[in-house]
Amino acid sequence: MARQSREDLLTLRQMIEEGKVKPVVERTYSLAEAAEAVRHVGAHHARGKVVLSL
Protein backbone atom coordinates (compact mmCIF):
# COMPACT_ATOMS: atom_id res chain seq x y z
CA MET A 1 0.00 0.00 0.00
CA ALA A 2 1.41 3.35 -0.97
CA ARG A 3 1.71 6.07 1.63
CA GLN A 4 1.15 9.64 0.66
CA SER A 5 2.50 12.70 2.34
CA ARG A 6 1.61 16.36 2.07
CA GLU A 7 4.94 16.97 0.32
CA ASP A 8 4.18 14.28 -2.28
CA LEU A 9 0.75 15.75 -2.97
CA LEU A 10 2.17 19.26 -3.36
CA THR A 11 4.78 17.94 -5.78
CA LEU A 12 2.09 16.14 -7.77
CA ARG A 13 -0.05 19.29 -7.84
CA GLN A 14 2.88 21.30 -9.17
CA MET A 15 3.57 18.72 -11.87
CA ILE A 16 -0.09 18.77 -12.96
CA GLU A 17 -0.15 22.58 -13.06
CA GLU A 18 3.02 22.58 -15.18
CA GLY A 19 1.48 20.11 -17.63
CA LYS A 20 3.98 17.36 -16.81
CA VAL A 21 1.23 14.91 -15.80
CA LYS A 22 -1.87 14.41 -17.91
CA PRO A 23 -4.67 11.83 -17.53
CA VAL A 24 -5.21 9.38 -20.37
CA VAL A 25 -8.84 9.52 -21.52
CA GLU A 26 -9.72 6.26 -23.20
CA ARG A 27 -13.27 7.05 -24.15
CA THR A 28 -15.98 9.65 -23.66
CA TYR A 29 -19.61 8.59 -23.29
CA SER A 30 -22.69 10.79 -23.43
CA LEU A 31 -24.92 10.86 -20.36
CA ALA A 32 -27.42 8.69 -22.26
CA GLU A 33 -24.68 6.04 -22.57
CA ALA A 34 -23.87 6.02 -18.82
CA ALA A 35 -24.99 2.41 -18.33
CA GLU A 36 -22.70 1.27 -21.16
CA ALA A 37 -19.82 3.22 -19.60
CA VAL A 38 -20.38 1.55 -16.24
CA ARG A 39 -20.43 -1.88 -17.89
CA HIS A 40 -17.19 -1.08 -19.71
CA VAL A 41 -15.41 -0.05 -16.51
CA GLY A 42 -16.98 -2.91 -14.51
CA ALA A 43 -15.67 -5.47 -16.99
CA HIS A 44 -12.14 -4.12 -16.41
CA HIS A 45 -11.71 -3.19 -20.07
CA ALA A 46 -10.76 0.43 -19.44
CA ARG A 47 -7.13 1.29 -20.19
CA GLY A 48 -7.50 4.94 -19.25
CA LYS A 49 -10.10 7.27 -17.82
CA VAL A 50 -13.70 6.90 -18.93
CA VAL A 51 -15.53 10.24 -19.09
CA LEU A 52 -19.24 11.06 -19.08
CA SER A 53 -20.09 14.27 -20.92
CA LEU A 54 -23.11 16.30 -19.91
Number of C-alpha atoms within 10 A of each C-alpha: 3 4 5 8 9 8 9 11 11 11 12 14 13 13 13 13 11 10 9 9 12 10 8 10 12 11 13 14 15 12 13 11 12 15 10 13 20 12 11 13 14 10 9 8 9 14 11 12 13 17 15 15 11 7
